Amino acid sequence: MDSFPERASGGVLVVVGSGIRLYREYLLAGAAREHPLWLFDTDEPTWQSPYLAGFTRVDTSDPEALVASARELSAVRRIDGVFCFSEALVEPAAALVEEFGLPGMGSEAVRNCRDKSRTRTLLASSDVGQPRSVAVSSYDEAARAADEFGFPLVLKPRGLAGSLGVVLVPEPAGLVDAYREAAAPNYPGVPTFEASVLVEEYADGPEISVDGLLVDGVYRPLVLARKKVAMEPYFEETGHLVDPWDPLLSSGELLRLLTDAHRALGATGTITHTEVRLTASGPRLIEVNARLGGGLIPFLGSLATGIDPGRCGARAALGRPVELPVAESRQVAGIHFAYPPEDCTVESVRVPDRDALPGLHQAISLVTPGDVLRLPPRGYISRYAYAICVADTVAACQERLERAGAALGLEHRPAPALTTDAEPELAWAPVSPGAAR
C-alpha cells in the first residue's frame, strides 16, 4: 500500500479504477475537488497522483481482493464512500459498498443493470416502456424468437456496453451472421452468461442518453445527450450533442420512464447513464448503466452547463446532495468522433489547432502510427480522432462539428489480414498528456 503522509488524516473516497486518462481524468479531478481520494488500481499511479491522498495496488476485478485491501485501508483511514466509473469494475466495486455499508448501489442493483436480460425482466414487471426481449443460448432459439417478434430485430450481447456486438437485423437472411456477431465480443471483467445473446424488437427513432440519479424517489437528469449513430447494421456512436435547453429535460413522459426504471432496478445512490430511444409510440428504455457515461458525454455536460460531473459523482457516492450549479452562461456542446473509411494501419493523423476554427474547443488524435483500426464487425470503437465544439445554438454547433470533422485527416495503409477465427478487436485511446480536464 502506498500512502501520502502529508494527507494521512480524515476519511477518503475510494476510487475503483481510473480508466484512460484522455477520457476519465476530468472525472478524477472533479472528485478530488469534493473529497480526498484513495485509488484502488492495478498499476502504479502516474497522471493520477496529483489528485490522490493515497493508493493501493490491487486486482480491481477481484471483489475479495478489493474487500481485503479496503479492510487494510480502513485500519488507518476511514472509508467514506466508493466511486467507480469503469463499466467492467462496477460489480467488484459494489462489494465494497456492501461490505462497509456505504452509500451507493449494492451488488444486486448493479447486477440488475449489468445483466441486460435481468434488466428487461424487472422493467417488464413494473410496466416500463421497452422493446420486447428474450435471452437465447443458440441460433435455433434466436430463430424461434425472431418468428415470434418479427423483423426488424436487434441482437446484442447480454452483458456488454458501448454498442459492442449490437446488430440490426432487418430481414431473416441476416439472422445467422447477426447471431454469430452478437455472440463473439467479450471484455475482461465483464460477466458471461449461458444465454449470452438478447433478441429484441427494434426500437426505431432517435437515441438519447441521460446521466442523472434518483433524488427522493424521483429521477433528476444532469446531462442529456442526443446521439449520432452510424455504420448500419451496427450502432457505432460517432457523436453526441448536449443542449442545456433541450425540451426533453422537462418532458414528463421521459422523466416518468426514467423514474420508474430506476425504482424497478433499485438504481439509487449512484449517477447512472441511461440510453433511451424516442419512438413514435413514446420513449423506450434501452439500458441503464451503473456509472457515469463514457464518450466524454459528462465532459460535454460540463461545457454546456457548468456542472462538474466528477464532483457530482463523488457527492452521490458520499451520500451528499447533488446540486446543479446555476451557470451564468450556457452553451451547446458537441463531439465528433472520426472513424477510418476502411480497416487500416495508421500512418499519421491531422488535427486542427484550437484557434483554427470558430468554436473549436479541442481536437485530439487518439492513435499513433502503426495502430490497426478495424470497423465492425471486425473491430469496435475504432476512432482515430475527435473534435469538440461549442456554440450558442444547436444548429451552429452542428455546423461547427461538421467543419471540425472535415478538418480531421487520416493517412493510412491497408490493415493486416485477419484469420477467419479472429475475435473482434476493441480500440481504445492511449494514455495522453493532453487529457481533457
C-alpha positions in Angstrom: 0.0 0.0 0.0 1.3 3.4 -0.9 0.4 6.5 1.2 1.0 10.2 1.3 1.8 11.1 4.9 1.1 14.8 4.4 -2.5 13.9 3.9 -2.8 11.0 6.2 -5.8 12.1 8.2 -9.6 12.1 7.9 -11.8 10.0 5.6 -11.3 9.1 2.0 -13.4 8.3 -1.0 -12.1 5.1 -2.6 -12.0 5.2 -6.4 -12.0 1.8 -8.0 -10.1 2.0 -11.3 -9.1 5.3 -13.0 -9.6 4.4 -16.7 -7.9 6.0 -19.6 -6.5 9.5 -18.9 -7.9 11.1 -22.0 -11.5 10.0 -21.2 -11.5 10.0 -17.4 -9.1 12.5 -15.9 -11.7 15.2 -15.7 -13.8 12.9 -13.5 -10.9 12.1 -11.1 -10.1 15.8 -10.9 -13.7 16.8 -10.2 -14.0 14.1 -7.5 -10.7 15.4 -5.8 -12.3 18.8 -5.5 -15.0 17.2 -3.3 -13.2 14.8 -1.1 -9.7 13.2 -0.5 -9.3 10.3 -2.9 -7.7 6.9 -2.4 -7.2 5.0 -5.6 -7.5 1.2 -6.0 -6.0 0.2 -9.3 -3.9 -2.5 -11.0 -0.9 -0.2 -11.9 1.1 2.4 -10.0 -0.4 5.9 -10.4 1.3 8.3 -12.8 -1.0 11.1 -14.1 -3.4 10.3 -11.3 -1.0 11.2 -8.4 -1.8 14.9 -8.1 -5.4 14.0 -7.3 -4.8 11.4 -4.7 -4.4 11.2 -0.9 -3.2 7.6 -1.3 -3.1 4.5 -3.5 -3.4 0.7 -3.2 -2.3 -1.7 -5.9 -4.8 -4.5 -6.2 -6.6 -6.6 -8.8 -9.7 -4.4 -9.2 -11.6 -7.2 -11.0 -11.5 -9.4 -7.8 -14.1 -8.5 -5.2 -12.4 -10.4 -2.5 -9.1 -8.7 -3.1 -10.8 -5.3 -3.1 -12.5 -6.1 0.2 -9.2 -7.3 1.8 -7.4 -4.1 0.6 -10.3 -1.9 1.9 -10.1 -3.6 5.3 -6.4 -2.9 5.5 -7.0 0.7 4.5 -9.8 1.2 6.9 -7.4 0.4 9.8 -5.7 3.7 9.1 -8.2 5.8 7.1 -12.0 6.0 7.4 -13.7 4.9 4.1 -16.5 7.4 3.4 -17.6 6.1 0.0 -16.8 4.2 -3.2 -16.7 5.8 -6.6 -16.4 3.8 -9.8 -16.8 5.0 -13.4 -15.5 1.9 -15.2 -18.1 -0.4 -16.7 -16.0 -3.5 -16.1 -15.5 -2.7 -12.4 -18.9 -1.6 -11.2 -19.7 -5.1 -9.9 -16.5 -5.6 -7.9 -16.8 -2.0 -6.5 -20.3 -2.8 -5.3 -18.8 -5.4 -3.0 -17.1 -2.6 -1.1 -20.4 -0.7 -0.8 -22.0 -3.7 0.8 -19.0 -4.7 3.0 -18.8 -1.2 4.6 -22.5 -0.2 4.5 -21.7 2.8 2.3 -24.0 5.0 0.1 -24.4 3.8 -3.5 -25.6 0.7 -5.4 -25.0 -2.7 -3.9 -24.3 -5.9 -5.8 -27.9 -6.8 -6.6 -28.7 -3.4 -8.0 -25.6 -3.3 -10.1 -26.4 -6.8 -11.5 -29.8 -5.6 -12.3 -28.2 -3.1 -14.7 -25.2 -5.1 -15.9 -27.3 -8.2 -16.9 -29.5 -6.8 -19.7 -31.9 -9.8 -19.5 -32.4 -9.2 -15.8 -33.0 -5.5 -16.6 -35.7 -6.4 -19.1 -37.5 -8.8 -16.7 -37.5 -6.2 -13.8 -38.7 -3.4 -16.1 -41.4 -5.6 -17.6 -42.7 -6.3 -14.0 -43.1 -2.5 -13.5 -44.6 -1.9 -16.9 -41.7 0.3 -18.0 -41.8 1.0 -21.8 -39.1 -1.0 -23.5 -38.7 -3.4 -26.5 -39.7 -7.0 -26.1 -36.7 -9.1 -25.4 -35.6 -12.7 -24.8 -32.2 -14.2 -23.9 -31.0 -17.1 -26.0 -28.2 -19.6 -25.9 -28.2 -20.8 -29.5 -29.1 -19.8 -33.1 -32.2 -22.1 -33.1 -33.5 -20.2 -30.0 -32.8 -16.9 -31.7 -34.7 -18.1 -34.8 -37.7 -19.0 -32.7 -37.7 -15.6 -31.0 -37.4 -13.9 -34.5 -40.5 -15.8 -35.6 -42.4 -14.6 -32.6 -41.2 -10.9 -32.7 -40.9 -10.4 -36.4 -38.4 -8.2 -38.2 -36.6 -5.8 -37.9 -34.8 -7.1 -34.8 -31.8 -6.2 -32.8 -29.3 -8.8 -31.5 -26.9 -7.8 -28.7 -24.6 -9.3 -26.1 -26.3 -9.7 -22.7 -23.5 -8.2 -20.6 -21.5 -5.7 -22.7 -21.8 -2.0 -23.3 -20.6 0.6 -25.8 -22.7 -0.9 -28.6 -20.2 -3.8 -28.9 -21.8 -6.6 -30.9 -25.1 -4.9 -31.3 -26.5 -5.7 -34.7 -29.7 -4.6 -36.5 -31.4 -7.4 -38.4 -33.8 -6.0 -41.0 -34.8 -9.4 -42.5 -34.5 -13.1 -41.9 -31.5 -13.5 -44.3 -29.2 -11.6 -41.9 -30.0 -13.6 -38.7 -27.2 -16.2 -39.0 -24.4 -13.6 -39.3 -26.0 -11.3 -36.7 -26.2 -14.1 -34.1 -22.5 -15.0 -34.7 -21.5 -11.4 -34.3 -23.6 -10.8 -31.2 -22.1 -13.9 -29.5 -18.5 -13.1 -30.4 -17.4 -10.0 -28.4 -16.1 -10.2 -24.8 -14.2 -7.9 -22.5 -12.1 -8.6 -19.4 -14.0 -8.3 -16.1 -17.4 -8.4 -17.8 -19.6 -11.4 -16.8 -20.6 -14.1 -19.3 -23.9 -16.0 -19.4 -25.1 -19.3 -20.8 -27.9 -17.5 -22.6 -25.5 -14.8 -23.8 -27.4 -13.1 -26.6 -30.5 -11.0 -26.4 -33.0 -10.9 -29.3 -35.1 -7.7 -29.1 -37.7 -5.8 -31.1 -36.1 -2.8 -32.9 -37.0 0.5 -31.2 -37.0 2.9 -34.2 -36.2 6.5 -33.6 -33.5 8.9 -32.4 -31.4 7.8 -29.5 -30.5 9.8 -26.4 -28.6 9.2 -23.2 -29.3 10.7 -19.8 -26.8 10.9 -16.9 -28.7 11.5 -13.6 -29.9 9.9 -10.4 -32.9 9.4 -8.2 -33.4 12.1 -5.6 -36.2 11.4 -3.0 -37.5 8.7 -5.3 -37.8 11.0 -8.4 -35.3 10.8 -11.3 -33.2 14.0 -11.8 -31.4 14.5 -15.1 -28.0 16.1 -15.0 -26.7 15.7 -18.7 -28.9 14.8 -21.6 -27.1 14.0 -24.9 -28.5 13.4 -28.4 -26.5 10.6 -30.0 -25.3 10.2 -33.6 -25.2 6.6 -34.6 -23.8 5.3 -37.9 -22.5 2.2 -39.7 -25.7 0.3 -40.0 -26.4 -2.5 -39.3 -24.1 -1.7 -36.4 -24.6 1.0 -33.8 -21.3 2.8 -33.6 -21.6 6.1 -31.8 -20.0 8.8 -33.9 -21.0 11.9 -32.0 -23.0 13.4 -29.1 -24.6 16.8 -28.6 -25.6 18.4 -25.3 -28.1 21.2 -25.4 -28.7 22.8 -21.9 -32.1 24.0 -23.1 -33.2 20.6 -24.6 -37.0 20.4 -24.0 -36.6 16.7 -23.1 -35.1 17.7 -19.8 -38.6 18.7 -18.7 -40.5 16.0 -20.5 -42.9 14.4 -18.0 -43.2 11.3 -20.1 -39.4 10.8 -20.3 -38.9 11.6 -16.6 -41.6 9.2 -15.5 -40.0 6.4 -17.6 -36.6 7.1 -16.0 -38.0 7.3 -12.5 -40.0 4.0 -12.9 -36.9 2.3 -14.4 -34.6 3.3 -11.7 -37.1 2.3 -9.0 -37.6 -1.1 -10.6 -33.8 -1.7 -10.8 -33.1 -0.4 -7.3 -30.6 2.0 -9.0 -30.2 4.5 -6.2 -27.4 6.5 -4.7 -25.3 6.5 -7.9 -25.3 8.6 -11.0 -26.3 6.3 -13.9 -26.0 6.5 -17.6 -29.3 5.6 -19.3 -30.0 5.1 -23.0 -33.4 5.7 -24.5 -34.9 5.5 -28.0 -37.6 8.1 -28.9 -40.1 6.0 -30.9 -43.3 7.0 -32.5 -45.1 5.3 -29.6 -43.1 7.2 -26.9 -39.7 6.7 -25.2 -38.4 3.2 -24.9 -35.7 2.3 -22.4 -32.7 0.5 -23.9 -30.4 0.1 -20.9 -29.3 1.6 -17.6 -25.5 1.6 -16.8 -24.4 1.8 -13.1 -21.9 4.6 -13.8 -21.4 7.9 -15.4 -21.4 8.0 -19.2 -18.5 7.4 -21.5 -17.6 9.1 -24.8 -16.9 12.3 -22.9 -20.6 12.9 -22.5 -20.3 14.2 -18.9 -17.5 16.5 -20.1 -19.8 17.9 -22.7 -22.2 18.5 -19.9 -19.6 20.5 -18.0 -19.0 22.7 -21.1 -22.7 23.2 -21.7 -24.0 23.8 -18.2 -21.0 24.4 -15.8 -21.8 21.1 -14.0 -18.8 19.3 -12.5 -19.6 15.7 -13.2 -16.8 14.2 -11.3 -17.7 16.2 -8.2 -21.4 15.3 -8.6 -20.4 11.6 -8.9 -18.3 11.9 -5.7 -21.1 13.6 -3.8 -23.5 10.9 -4.8 -21.0 8.2 -3.7 -20.6 10.0 -0.3 -24.4 10.3 0.2 -24.3 14.0 -0.1 -26.9 16.1 -2.0 -26.1 16.6 -5.7 -27.0 20.2 -6.6 -26.7 21.7 -10.1 -24.9 25.0 -10.3 -26.7 28.0 -11.8 -24.4 28.8 -14.7 -24.2 32.5 -15.7 -23.9 31.5 -19.3 -24.8 28.3 -21.1 -23.9 26.9 -24.5 -24.4 23.9 -26.7 -21.5 21.4 -26.8 -20.9 18.5 -29.1 -18.3 15.9 -30.1 -17.5 14.3 -33.4 -15.6 11.0 -33.5 -13.7 10.3 -36.7 -13.6 6.7 -38.0 -11.4 5.4 -40.8 -13.1 4.7 -44.2 -11.9 1.0 -44.0 -9.8 -1.3 -42.0 -6.4 0.2 -41.9 -3.0 0.7 -40.3 -2.4 4.3 -39.2 0.4 6.3 -40.8 -0.5 9.7 -39.5 -3.3 11.9 -38.2 -4.1 15.5 -38.8 -6.0 17.6 -36.3 -6.7 21.4 -36.5 -5.3 23.8 -33.9 -7.8 25.1 -31.4 -7.8 28.6 -32.9 -8.1 27.4 -36.4 -11.9 27.0 -36.4 -14.7 29.0 -34.7 -16.0 27.3 -31.6 -13.4 24.5 -31.6 -12.7 23.6 -28.0 -10.5 20.6 -28.6 -9.2 18.3 -31.3 -7.3 15.2 -30.3 -5.6 12.3 -32.1 -6.5 9.0 -30.5 -4.0 6.8 -32.2 -0.3 6.6 -33.1 1.5 5.4 -36.3 1.3 1.6 -36.6 -2.0 1.3 -34.8 -4.5 -1.0 -36.6 -8.2 0.1 -36.8 -10.9 -2.2 -37.9 -14.6 -1.4 -38.5 -17.5 -3.5 -37.2 -17.9 -6.5 -37.0 -14.1 -7.0 -37.1 -13.5 -4.2 -34.5 -15.4 -1.6 -32.4 -14.8 1.9 -31.2 -12.0 2.3 -33.7 -11.8 6.1 -33.7 -8.7 7.9 -34.9 -9.5 11.4 -33.6 -12.2 13.5 -32.1 -13.2 17.2 -32.1 -15.3 19.1 -29.5 -17.1 22.3 -30.4 -19.3 24.8 -28.6 -21.8 27.3 -29.9 -24.9 29.3 -28.8 -27.4 27.2 -30.7 -27.8 23.6 -31.8 -27.6 24.4 -35.5 -24.4 26.4 -35.0 -22.8 23.7 -33.0 -23.7 21.1 -35.6 -22.3 23.2 -38.4 -19.1 23.7 -36.4 -18.8 20.0 -35.7 -19.1 19.3 -39.4 -16.3 21.8 -40.2 -14.1 20.4 -37.5 -14.8 16.8 -38.7 -13.8 17.8 -42.2 -10.5 19.2 -40.8 -9.5 15.9 -39.2 -7.4 13.8 -41.5 -6.0 10.2 -41.6 -3.2 8.8 -43.7 -3.3 5.1 -43.7 -2.4 1.8 -45.4 -4.3 -1.5 -45.6 -4.7 -3.4 -42.4 -3.1 -6.9 -42.0 -5.3 -9.7 -42.9 -7.4 -11.3 -40.2 -7.6 -15.1 -39.6 -11.0 -16.5 -40.1 -11.4 -17.3 -36.4 -10.1 -14.0 -35.1 -12.2 -12.3 -32.4 -13.4 -8.7 -32.9 -10.9 -6.1 -31.8 -11.6 -3.2 -29.4 -9.7 0.0 -30.0 -9.0 2.3 -27.0 -7.3 5.6 -26.9 -3.7 5.6 -25.5 -2.7 7.5 -22.3 -2.2 11.1 -23.4 -0.6 14.1 -21.7 -3.3 16.2 -23.3 -6.1 14.7 -21.4 -9.4 16.7 -21.2 -9.7 18.2 -17.8 
